[in-house]
Amino acid sequence: MPLAELFGWLAAVLVFTAFWSTTMVRLRMVAMASNVAFIVYGVMLGAPSIIALHGVLLPLNGWKLIRLRQLAALVRRASRGPMTLEMLVPAMEQQRYGAGAILFRQGDPADHVFFVIDGTLRVVEGGTLLGPGELVGEMGLFAADSRRTATIVTETDVRCGRIAADRFWELFLQDPVLGGFVVRTIVQRLAGTPHTTPP
């Protein structure tokens, strides 16, 4: 078998393997290996289109991999000891809101998740109060239309962490323990019981 064809088959096998990856980090690593194999294949074949495509995809996958590792490192450093939702704070942008501010309205796109650090929020539709340690806005991410399921206003001055939906999903999918904890928090909220810290 010619060497060029060997690299072509290797690249194809790596692409297939990437689709079977169980974590985003593994997927990106295998994808980068397939990009390298495709670049070598393209050079041997004299195919500039293949070289150009995978020459762009290789640094893109590398950047995504670095971003995932940075997020995972932030969470690991924050989660020494028992897991709590506070482990998400280092990956969040902190923001402050005055009393009476609308965090989001029912039906708005669910593009961010919030974590209450200080202050109190109120769910307009049911009057439920949410305080420090509560995750807010995550239920909209799981809704079929990715829309907010309620309107949230601030009862007091509030300081909270805010994380974009795509970054939240990266952490959720990358760490099964965190994913399970977030799902448990949602279920407990729907059942009307407070969230708990796992042992």
C-alpha positions as CSV (number, residue, x, y, z in Angstrom):
1,M,0.0,0.0,0.0
2,P,1.5,3.4,-1.0
3,L,2.5,5.6,2.0
4,A,0.1,8.4,1.0
5,E,-2.9,6.0,1.0
6,L,-1.8,4.7,4.4
7,F,-2.0,8.2,5.8
8,G,-5.4,8.7,4.2
9,W,-6.7,5.5,5.9
10,L,-5.2,6.6,9.2
11,A,-6.9,10.0,9.0
12,A,-10.2,8.3,8.2
13,V,-9.9,5.9,11.1
14,L,-9.1,8.8,13.4
15,V,-12.1,10.8,12.3
16,F,-14.3,7.7,12.9
17,T,-12.7,7.3,16.4
18,A,-13.4,11.0,17.2
19,F,-17.1,10.4,16.8
20,W,-16.9,7.6,19.4
21,S,-15.1,9.8,22.0
22,T,-16.9,10.0,25.3
23,T,-15.4,13.3,26.4
24,M,-14.8,16.6,24.6
25,V,-11.1,16.6,25.5
26,R,-10.6,13.2,23.9
27,L,-12.6,14.2,20.9
28,R,-10.4,17.3,20.3
29,M,-7.2,15.4,20.8
30,V,-8.2,12.7,18.3
31,A,-9.5,15.4,15.9
32,M,-6.1,17.1,16.0
33,A,-4.4,13.8,15.3
34,S,-6.7,13.3,12.3
35,N,-5.9,16.9,11.1
36,V,-2.1,16.1,11.2
37,A,-2.7,12.8,9.3
38,F,-4.8,14.6,6.7
39,I,-2.2,17.3,6.2
40,V,0.5,14.7,5.6
41,Y,-1.9,12.9,3.2
42,G,-2.6,16.2,1.4
43,V,1.1,17.0,1.0
44,M,1.9,13.5,-0.3
45,L,-1.1,13.7,-2.7
46,G,-0.4,17.3,-3.7
47,A,-3.9,18.4,-2.7
48,P,-3.8,22.0,-1.5
49,S,-7.5,22.0,-0.6
50,I,-7.0,19.2,1.9
51,I,-3.9,20.9,3.3
52,A,-5.7,24.3,3.7
53,L,-8.8,22.8,5.3
54,H,-6.9,20.8,7.9
55,G,-4.3,23.5,8.3
56,V,-7.2,25.7,9.6
57,L,-8.9,23.0,11.6
58,L,-5.7,21.9,13.5
59,P,-5.2,25.3,15.4
60,L,-9.0,25.6,15.8
61,N,-9.1,22.2,17.5
62,G,-6.0,23.1,19.5
63,W,-7.6,26.3,20.7
64,K,-10.7,24.5,21.7
65,L,-8.7,21.9,23.6
66,I,-6.7,24.6,25.5
67,R,-10.0,26.3,26.4
68,L,-11.5,23.0,27.7
69,R,-8.4,22.3,29.8
70,Q,-8.4,25.8,31.3
71,L,-12.1,25.5,32.3
72,A,-11.5,22.0,33.7
73,A,-8.5,23.3,35.7
74,L,-10.5,26.2,37.1
75,V,-13.3,23.8,38.3
76,R,-10.8,21.3,39.7
77,R,-9.0,24.0,41.7
78,A,-12.3,25.3,43.1
79,S,-13.7,21.8,43.9
80,R,-11.1,20.6,46.4
81,G,-13.2,18.8,48.9
82,P,-17.0,18.3,48.7
83,M,-18.5,19.5,45.5
84,T,-20.8,22.5,45.5
85,L,-22.1,24.7,42.8
86,E,-19.6,27.3,43.9
87,M,-17.0,25.4,41.9
88,L,-18.4,27.1,38.8
89,V,-17.7,30.6,40.1
90,P,-14.0,30.8,38.9
91,A,-15.3,30.1,35.3
92,M,-17.9,32.9,35.6
93,E,-17.9,36.6,35.1
94,Q,-19.1,38.4,38.2
95,Q,-21.8,41.0,37.9
96,R,-23.8,43.2,40.2
97,Y,-27.5,44.2,39.9
98,G,-29.4,46.7,42.0
99,A,-32.7,45.9,43.7
100,G,-35.6,45.7,41.2
101,A,-33.5,44.7,38.2
102,I,-34.8,42.1,35.8
103,L,-32.3,39.4,35.3
104,F,-34.3,37.9,32.4
105,R,-37.9,37.4,31.3
106,Q,-39.9,34.3,30.6
107,G,-39.5,33.4,27.0
108,D,-36.1,35.1,26.5
109,P,-33.3,33.0,24.9
110,A,-31.5,31.0,27.6
111,D,-28.0,32.2,26.7
112,H,-26.4,32.4,30.2
113,V,-26.5,30.7,33.6
114,F,-26.2,32.6,36.9
115,F,-24.9,31.7,40.3
116,V,-26.1,33.8,43.2
117,I,-23.1,34.9,45.4
118,D,-24.8,37.6,47.5
119,G,-28.4,38.9,47.7
120,T,-31.9,37.6,46.9
121,L,-33.8,37.0,43.6
122,R,-37.5,36.3,43.1
123,V,-39.2,34.1,40.6
124,V,-42.1,36.4,39.4
125,E,-44.4,33.5,38.3
126,G,-44.4,31.8,41.7
127,G,-42.9,34.2,44.2
128,T,-40.1,31.8,45.1
129,L,-37.0,33.5,46.6
130,L,-33.6,32.4,45.5
131,G,-30.5,33.2,47.6
132,P,-26.7,32.7,47.8
133,G,-25.6,29.3,46.5
134,E,-28.5,29.0,44.0
135,L,-28.0,28.3,40.3
136,V,-30.4,30.4,38.2
137,G,-31.3,30.1,34.6
138,E,-30.1,26.5,34.0
139,M,-33.6,25.1,33.4
140,G,-34.0,27.2,30.2
141,L,-30.9,25.4,28.8
142,F,-32.7,22.1,29.1
143,A,-36.0,23.4,27.7
144,A,-36.9,22.1,24.2
145,D,-36.8,25.6,22.7
146,S,-33.9,26.9,24.9
147,R,-36.1,29.7,26.3
148,R,-36.4,31.0,29.8
149,T,-39.1,29.3,31.8
150,A,-39.7,32.1,34.3
151,T,-39.0,35.8,34.9
152,I,-36.4,36.6,37.6
153,V,-36.1,39.9,39.4
154,T,-33.7,41.1,42.1
155,E,-35.3,41.6,45.6
156,T,-32.1,43.2,47.0
157,D,-28.7,44.3,45.6
158,V,-27.3,41.1,44.0
159,R,-23.8,39.9,43.2
160,C,-23.7,36.8,41.0
161,G,-21.5,34.9,38.6
162,R,-22.6,34.6,35.0
163,I,-21.4,32.0,32.5
164,A,-22.3,31.7,28.8
165,A,-24.5,28.7,27.8
166,D,-21.8,27.2,25.5
167,R,-19.1,27.3,28.3
168,F,-21.6,25.9,30.8
169,W,-22.4,23.0,28.3
170,E,-18.6,22.4,27.9
171,L,-18.2,21.9,31.6
172,F,-21.4,20.0,32.0
173,L,-20.5,17.5,29.2
174,Q,-16.8,17.3,30.2
175,D,-17.3,16.4,33.8
176,P,-19.9,13.7,34.5
177,V,-19.8,14.4,38.3
178,L,-20.6,18.0,37.7
179,G,-23.3,17.1,35.1
180,G,-24.9,14.7,37.6
181,F,-24.9,17.3,40.3
182,V,-26.5,20.0,38.1
183,V,-29.2,17.5,37.0
184,R,-29.8,16.6,40.7
185,T,-30.1,20.3,41.6
186,I,-32.7,20.8,38.8
187,V,-34.7,17.8,39.9
188,Q,-34.7,18.9,43.6
189,R,-35.8,22.3,42.5
190,L,-38.7,20.9,40.5
191,A,-39.6,18.7,43.5
192,G,-39.6,21.8,45.8
193,T,-36.6,20.6,47.9
194,P,-33.4,22.6,48.4
195,H,-30.2,21.4,46.6
196,T,-27.7,19.5,48.7
197,T,-24.0,19.1,48.6
198,P,-23.0,15.5,47.6
199,P,-20.6,13.6,50.0
